[in-house]
Amino acid sequence: MSELLQTRLTELLGCRFPIVQTAMGWVADPRLVAGTCNAGGFGFLAGATIPPEEMERDILRTKELTSAPFGVNFHMYQPNAAAIVDLVVKHGVRAVSYSRSPDKATVKKLKDAGVVCMPTVGAVKHALKAVEMGADVVTVQGGEGGGHTGSVPTTLLLPEVVRRVKVPVVGAGGFKDGRGLVAAMAFGASGIAMGTRFLMTAESPVPSATKERYVACGNPADIIISRAIDGMPQRMVMNEMLGQLERAGPLRRLLLALSSGLAYSKYTGASLFSLLQSGLRMRRDDGLTLAQAIMSANAPMVIQRAMVDGHPEEGVLPSGQVAGVINDLPTCAELVARIALEAEECLHELAARGRA
């Protein structure tokens, strides 16, 4: 490969290609992250759905599987956020990703330790705030992206953020191949981040029955935005569970939220009181109802049923619209190599057109 795909992002993260695997809860485990990094991309471990002692285990396991740098994801509202930060610093993790910015003291602690801070945002104002708080890179997710997402498409949001900030910008939402990478670079991005595309790989730990649901989507229009989980817009594959939640009333959703909270408390070792505190902070900051806030703090347990237990009809299926046009499950090595090769071919083709 030539230097055509060397960008500010590859320099900061120490990876070969500007291709980032996002930290999907229950999905971004050591095997997937190491597979991505060994292929030349950059992977993030999911740290928002795991107890601290297991987070340390996963960091060490990833180091066993790859000598390449990798990252860890966490959410500022999770009860063990401080412990995750300490582990990142302790083990020399290259980067962290997060959706809600930590306070400036936490960002400073990470940056002082040489950790690249790389939040994900869905609006220009959030990008500006993230940079003000100390972000080194900003990942910009357009409305096509999976999970919590906004309403502005990547093609409009990405160039606007590039225009407004000085740090490297990574495009997310709707990317799956080399031509998409070149398009993002044409908008001024330093690379792309993909979740759904890496979920649909051989190394992904998602059970076969659930992967088959993703492959069978067939139509991007069937991957909808719903507010049924926590009142905030999330893009998911329509299935039996989501249909049930869409029809449920406020009381039913509150009971489901409390049930999910108890399960999450038992799994993480966090007290129910601390989870309620997290929910109340989110309610105050984001204007959610109590049921929405509790469900938001504990939504991972709703996802677990599909992503871990292999019962896609009984859990929710976060997904970018791009799943509707993906029909294979390559290895990470095959995927990254294919994207890089196609991107280089596309760049050479464009250059040839310019000369002509």
Secondary structure, DSSP 8 states (H G I E B T S, - for coil): --GGG--HHHHHHT-SSSEEE---TTT--HHHHHHHHHTTSEEEEE-SSS-HHHHHHHHHHHHHH-SS--EEE--TTSTTHHHHHHHHHHTT-SEEE-SS---HHHHHHHHHTT-EE--EESSHHHHHHHHHTT-S-EEEE-TTSSEE--SS-HHHHHHHHHHH-SS-EEEESS--SHHHHHHHHHTT-SEEEESHHHHTSTT--S-HHHHHHHHT---GGGEEEE-TTTSS-EEEE--HHHHHHHH--HHHHHHHHHHHHHHHHHHH---HHHHHHHHHHHHHHH---HHHHHHHHHHHHHHHHHHTSS-TTTS--B--GGGGG------HHHHHHHHHHHHHHHHHHHHHHHH-
